[in-house]
Amino acid sequence: CRVPNGYIGLKNIITGFRNTTQQSYYMSETLKYLYLLFVDSSVIPLDKYVFNTEAHPIKKKYNSN
């Protein structure tokens, strides 16, 4: 949820009870995935790189063709 100083989560979606902190992974992971969705494919060519579960690019050692 957007709040004046950042983003927080909901503890209960029915009552709207909110957390009081922003999770550390929001900036490091969520925004990284958002960036990867919209970045030009030439920045990180997918024929040369794969991504681990935290979206870190890892260079392929061989071509799968």
C-alpha positions as CSV (number, residue, x, y, z in Angstrom):
1,C,0.0,0.0,0.0
2,R,1.2,3.5,-0.8
3,V,1.6,5.7,2.2
4,P,3.1,9.2,2.4
5,N,6.7,7.9,3.2
6,G,6.9,4.7,1.1
7,Y,5.1,1.4,0.8
8,I,3.7,-1.0,3.4
9,G,1.8,-4.2,3.5
10,L,-1.6,-5.1,4.9
11,K,-1.7,-7.5,7.9
12,N,-5.4,-8.0,7.3
13,I,-7.1,-7.2,4.0
14,I,-10.6,-7.4,5.4
15,T,-10.0,-4.9,8.2
16,G,-7.4,-2.9,6.4
17,F,-5.0,-3.2,9.3
18,R,-1.5,-2.1,8.0
19,N,2.0,-3.0,8.9
20,T,4.1,-0.2,10.3
21,T,7.2,-0.8,8.3
22,Q,8.3,-1.1,4.7
23,Q,9.8,-4.5,3.8
24,S,13.4,-4.3,2.8
25,Y,12.8,-6.6,-0.3
26,Y,10.4,-4.1,-1.8
27,M,13.1,-1.9,-3.2
28,S,15.7,-4.6,-3.9
29,E,13.4,-7.2,-5.6
30,T,10.0,-5.8,-6.6
31,L,11.4,-2.7,-8.3
32,K,14.1,-4.8,-10.0
33,Y,11.5,-7.0,-11.5
34,L,9.5,-4.0,-12.6
35,Y,12.7,-2.6,-14.3
36,L,13.3,-5.8,-16.1
37,L,9.9,-5.8,-17.5
38,F,10.4,-2.5,-19.3
39,V,14.1,-2.3,-20.0
40,D,15.2,-2.7,-23.6
41,S,16.3,-6.2,-24.3
42,S,19.7,-5.1,-25.5
43,V,20.7,-4.0,-22.0
44,I,20.6,-7.5,-20.7
45,P,20.4,-9.9,-23.7
46,L,18.4,-13.0,-22.7
47,D,20.3,-15.2,-25.2
48,K,23.4,-14.6,-23.1
49,Y,22.0,-14.3,-19.5
50,V,19.6,-16.1,-17.2
51,F,18.2,-14.7,-14.0
52,N,18.2,-16.4,-10.6
53,T,15.1,-16.3,-8.3
54,E,16.2,-12.8,-7.0
55,A,16.6,-11.5,-10.6
56,H,20.4,-11.4,-10.5
57,P,21.7,-11.9,-14.1
58,I,24.1,-14.8,-14.6
59,K,26.0,-15.2,-17.8
60,K,25.4,-18.4,-19.6
61,K,28.5,-20.6,-20.1
62,Y,27.1,-22.1,-23.3
63,N,24.4,-21.6,-25.9
64,S,21.4,-24.0,-25.7
65,N,20.9,-24.0,-29.5
